């Protein structure tokens, strides 16, 4: 199939992605800076070069929201259901979307956490901004998303990065860094600091110490995600007062919003047993 314009193709791809269940979808250029140079096999303990086909021009990035009530129980084994369900939906969307594009006669490679860094591509695709907790903050589901991507040579119009005040708010807010059990989230301004080999070189940003973070996950045998639960952006936006509060975060009244967030005890852990209906 041949589309009249890249804009028409992008509109079609986004429509199909949402039909398959994507909560958010954006498109950016194929940027090799964010590709992993090698793939590593846990089974063979060997690495090999990436095997992406030549001529790829675009990356379609999709986001799946995680359940708000389940995230309130982190850290818990129960909260892992929110993570797992998000990834499961993501896998179905990217695999189905990639097959749809291949049926049109183009190359398409579905990817989850492998192949390339998802967050830089998601930011370039206009899905959200970067937060102090090292996560993507989206305009609607905030930090409560899981990401997937499809690499393709289908000519597509690209989206632009967006800004809705996350950087300015995170400059003031320290809730994720204050609540991280192992101090993996920075309290200072963005820097090019590298904690270990898990970090990107030469990028000025808030860099989470991934090895500290994941070691904590492994030690407790369940998900953590405390930085998502306590984030003031993490709220139920079906309620009008939460939508009003998040608007304050993008204004000079962001300090007042943060005060309210603390006063009303948003981000407090919910006991897993309270999640289950009686």
C-alpha positions in Angstrom: 0.0 0.0 0.0 1.2 3.5 -0.8 0.1 6.5 1.2 -0.3 9.9 -0.4 1.9 11.6 2.2 4.0 10.7 5.3 1.3 12.6 7.3 -1.4 10.3 6.0 0.7 7.2 6.8 1.4 8.5 10.4 -2.3 9.1 11.0 -3.1 5.6 9.8 -0.4 3.9 11.9 -1.5 5.8 15.0 -5.1 4.9 14.4 -4.2 1.2 14.1 -1.9 1.3 17.2 -4.8 2.7 19.3 -7.1 0.1 17.8 -4.7 -2.6 19.1 -4.8 -1.0 22.5 -2.0 1.6 22.7 -2.8 4.4 25.3 -0.4 6.8 23.7 1.6 6.7 20.4 4.2 9.0 18.8 6.7 8.8 16.0 10.3 10.0 15.7 13.2 9.5 13.4 15.5 6.5 13.5 18.3 7.8 15.8 21.3 5.5 16.1 22.5 7.3 19.2 20.0 5.4 21.3 20.7 1.9 19.9 22.4 -0.7 21.9 25.6 -1.8 20.1 25.2 -5.4 21.0 22.5 -7.9 22.1 23.4 -10.2 25.1 21.9 -13.6 25.7 21.4 -14.7 29.3 21.4 -18.3 28.2 24.6 -18.4 26.2 26.3 -15.6 28.1 27.4 -14.3 24.7 26.8 -11.0 23.0 26.4 -10.3 19.3 25.9 -7.3 17.1 22.5 -5.8 16.5 20.6 -7.3 13.6 18.3 -4.5 12.5 17.8 -4.3 8.7 19.3 -1.4 6.8 17.3 1.5 5.6 15.1 2.1 8.7 13.9 5.6 9.0 11.3 5.9 11.8 10.5 4.6 15.3 6.9 4.3 16.4 6.8 4.5 20.2 3.8 3.3 22.2 2.9 3.7 25.9 0.7 1.6 28.0 -0.7 2.9 31.3 -0.3 0.9 34.5 -3.2 0.5 37.0 -3.3 3.4 39.5 -4.7 1.4 42.4 -2.2 -1.4 42.0 0.7 1.1 41.8 -0.5 2.5 45.2 0.5 -0.8 46.8 4.2 -0.7 45.8 6.5 -2.2 46.9 4.5 -5.5 46.8 4.2 -8.7 44.8 0.7 -7.5 44.0 1.9 -4.4 42.3 3.9 -6.6 39.9 0.6 -7.3 38.2 0.5 -3.7 37.1 3.9 -3.9 35.6 3.4 -7.3 34.0 0.0 -6.3 32.5 1.5 -3.2 31.1 4.3 -5.1 29.4 1.8 -7.8 28.2 -0.4 -5.1 26.5 2.7 -3.4 25.1 3.9 -6.7 23.5 0.6 -7.3 21.9 0.4 -3.8 20.5 4.0 -3.7 19.0 3.8 -7.2 17.6 0.4 -6.5 16.0 1.5 -3.1 14.7 4.7 -4.5 13.2 2.8 -7.2 11.4 0.3 -4.7 10.0 3.2 -2.6 8.6 4.8 -5.7 7.1 1.5 -6.5 5.5 1.7 -3.1 3.8 5.0 -4.2 2.3 7.5 -2.4 4.6 10.1 -3.5 7.1 9.0 -3.5 10.7 10.8 -4.7 13.8 8.9 -4.9 17.2 10.9 -4.1 20.3 10.3 -3.9 24.0 13.2 -3.1 26.4 15.7 -4.5 23.9 17.5 -3.0 20.9 17.4 0.7 22.0 16.7 3.0 24.9 13.0 3.7 24.9 12.8 6.9 27.0 14.9 9.1 24.7 12.9 7.9 21.7 9.6 8.5 23.5 10.7 12.0 24.4 11.6 12.7 20.8 8.3 11.2 19.7 6.4 13.7 21.8 5.0 11.3 24.4 6.3 13.2 27.5 9.1 14.8 29.4 12.0 13.4 31.5 11.6 13.3 35.3 14.1 13.3 38.2 13.2 9.7 38.7 14.7 8.8 35.3 11.3 8.0 33.9 9.0 9.4 31.2 6.3 11.7 32.5 3.4 11.7 30.1 0.6 14.4 30.0 -2.1 12.0 31.0 -0.8 8.8 32.6 2.3 10.6 34.0 5.1 8.2 35.2 2.7 5.2 35.2 3.6 3.8 31.8 5.5 1.0 30.0 7.0 1.6 26.6 7.4 -0.4 23.4 8.6 0.5 19.9 8.5 -0.5 16.3 11.4 0.3 13.9 10.3 0.7 10.3 11.1 2.1 6.8 7.5 3.1 6.2 7.7 6.9 5.3 6.1 8.6 8.3 5.7 12.2 9.5 7.5 12.7 12.8 6.2 14.2 16.0 7.9 16.9 18.0 9.0 16.9 21.7 6.6 18.6 24.1 6.9 20.6 27.3 4.4 21.0 30.1 6.6 22.0 33.0 8.1 18.8 34.3 11.7 20.0 34.5 10.7 23.1 36.5 8.6 21.0 38.9 11.2 18.3 39.4 13.8 21.0 40.1 11.8 21.8 43.3 10.4 18.4 44.1 12.5 15.8 45.8 9.9 13.2 46.7 11.3 10.4 44.6 14.9 10.9 45.7 13.8 11.3 49.4 11.8 8.1 49.3 14.2 5.9 47.4 15.3 3.1 49.9 18.8 2.9 48.5 19.4 6.5 47.5 19.6 5.7 43.8 17.9 8.9 42.6 19.9 12.1 42.5 19.0 15.1 44.8 21.1 17.6 42.8 20.8 19.3 39.5 21.2 17.4 36.2 24.8 16.5 35.5 26.9 14.2 33.2 27.8 12.0 36.2 28.2 8.3 35.5 27.6 6.0 38.5 28.7 2.8 36.7 28.7 1.1 33.3 24.9 1.0 33.3 24.7 4.8 32.6 24.9 6.7 29.4 28.0 8.7 28.6 28.0 12.4 27.8 24.3 13.2 28.4 23.5 15.9 31.0 20.5 14.7 32.9 19.3 13.3 36.3 20.9 9.9 36.2 19.5 7.1 38.4 22.1 4.6 39.8 20.5 1.6 38.0 22.7 -1.0 39.7 21.7 0.2 43.2 18.1 0.3 42.0 17.9 -3.1 40.5 19.9 -4.7 43.4 17.1 -3.5 45.7 14.5 -5.1 43.4 16.5 -8.4 43.4 17.0 -8.4 47.2 13.3 -8.1 48.0 12.1 -10.5 45.3 9.3 -8.2 44.1 8.8 -4.9 42.2 9.8 -1.6 43.8 8.4 1.4 41.8 8.3 3.6 45.0 9.5 6.5 42.8 6.3 6.1 40.7 4.0 5.8 43.7 5.3 8.9 45.5 5.6 11.1 42.4 3.1 14.1 42.7 2.3 13.6 39.0 1.0 10.1 39.9 -2.8 10.7 40.5 -6.2 9.6 39.4 -7.0 12.2 36.7 -10.6 11.2 36.5 -11.1 13.4 39.5 -11.4 17.1 38.7 -9.4 18.3 41.7 -6.4 16.2 40.6 -6.6 17.7 37.1 -6.6 21.2 38.7 -3.6 20.3 40.9 -1.6 19.1 38.0 -2.3 22.4 36.2 -0.8 24.2 39.2 2.4 22.1 38.7 3.0 23.9 35.4 2.7 27.3 36.9 4.5 29.5 39.4 2.2 28.0 42.0 4.0 24.6 41.7 5.3 25.1 45.3 1.7 25.3 46.5 0.8 22.2 44.6 3.7 20.3 46.2 2.7 21.6 49.6 -0.9 20.3 49.0 0.5 17.0 47.8 2.4 16.5 51.1 -0.5 17.9 53.2 -3.1 15.5 51.7 -0.6 12.6 51.9 -0.7 11.6 48.2 1.7 8.8 47.5 1.2 7.1 50.8 1.4 3.3 50.4 -1.8 1.4 50.4 -1.8 -2.0 52.1 -2.1 -4.7 49.4 -5.0 -6.4 51.4 -7.1 -3.2 51.0 -6.9 -3.7 47.2 -8.8 -7.0 47.3 -12.6 -6.7 47.4 -14.3 -8.3 50.4 
